[in-house]
Amino acid sequence: MLNDGRRRLLASLEIVTAVGVILFWIAFFTVGLAPENAPACYFAYEHSFPLPDGMLAVLLLTAGILLMLNKPWGFKLSLVAAGALVFLGFLDFSFNIQNGVYLTSTIDLVLNAFINIWCVGFGLALIIMIGRKAGA
């Protein structure tokens, strides 16, 4: 059973994750978060993500707010967002491994590994915790 404290924590983490996604893209296009020695396909790959990541951020914000308010749709949208987070984390991990992005520098390893682990880990935690509540 998902008690109020856990529900509010998950909702808060969804909102923080959404803000993190938005801030990542702002930093990517303003400060430049690309690796120094990025593979040739890196920018084509990354530039395909702002729209789906933006939609994920909206989904996470909406799910987080509705979950905070203990609305049924908050639980449902949280599960959808969780699946998207897991998919995103594994997709990004796969690209980074295949193209050596983790090996370009320590900062790229730490930043990308954190993002990938957070997406998969938090997504799975949502699925497990929200799924139990929903009887899934």
N, C-alpha and C positions, 0 to 999 in steps of 0.2 A: 504494500500500500504506500502511496506517495503522500507523506504528511505535508503540512503547510510549509514547514521550513525547507524541505527538499524541493518542493514545487517552486517556491520563491527563489531558491538558489539556482535551479535550472533555468528559470525565466531570466534571472539576472545575467547568467552566463550566456544565454542566447542573445540578449541585448548587447552585452559587451563584445561578443563574437561578431555580431553585425557591424558594430562600430569599428572593430578591428579590421574587418574586410574593407570597409569604406576608407579608413585611414591608410591601409596598405596601398590601395589604388591611387589615392591622392599622392602618397609618397613616391610610388612607382613613376608617376608621370611628372612630378615636380622635382624631387630630389634625385631620382634615378636609383632604383634598387637592383638593377641588372648586374650580374657578375661581370667582372672586368674582362674575362676571356670567355664570354658567352658563346655557346655553339651557334652555328649559322642559323639554325631553325628557332632559336630561343625567342626572338621578338615576334615572329609569326605566331608561335604557340601562345605566348603571353598575351598578345593583343587580341586573341580570341576569347579571353576570359572576362573582361570588364562587364559585359552585358549579363552573362549567367551569374557571375559573382554579385552583380548589383541586384539581380532578382533574388539570389540567395540571401543577401543582406535584408531586403524588404521582407522576405519570408521569415527570417529569424527575428526581426523586429516585431513583426505582427504576431508571430507565435509567442514570443517572449511577453509581449504586453497582454495578450489574451490569457496566457498561462498565469501571469501574475494576478490577473483578475479572476482566475479559476473558472474560465469559460471553457465549455467543451471543445470548441474549435481550437483553443490553445494547445490542447493535447494532440489533436489530429494534425495540426500544422507543424507541431514540434516533431512528430514522426516523419513527416515529409522532409523537413529541414534536416533531420538526422540522416536520412538516406542520402540527401544531396551532399552533406558534409563528408560522409564516408566515401562516396564516389569521388568527390573532389580531392580528398586526401590521398586516395590510392592512385588516381590519375596523375596527380602532381608528383607523387613518389616515383611512379613508373617512369615518367619523363625525366626526372632528375637523375635517377639511377642510369637509365639508358644513355643519357647525354653528358654524364659526368659533372652535373651542376654542383653536386655536393662536394666535389673535389677542387672546385675553382678557388676557394678560400675558406678560412675558418669561419668568417662571418656568414658566408653563404651557406655553409654546412649548418651552423647553429640556427640561422633564421629559417631556412627552408625545412630543416628537420623539425623544428618546433611547430611550424605551421602545419606540416603534414601529420605529425603526431597529434596535434591538437584537433585537427579536423576528424581524423579517424577515431581517436580516443573519446572526444566529446560526443561525436555522432553515435558511437556505440553505447556510450553511457546513457544518452537520451533514449535510444532504442530500448535498452534494458529497463531503465527506470520508468519511462512513460509507457512502454509496452506492457509492463506488469500492471500498471494502473488501468490501462485500457483493456486488459484481459487478452492481449494479442499473443 
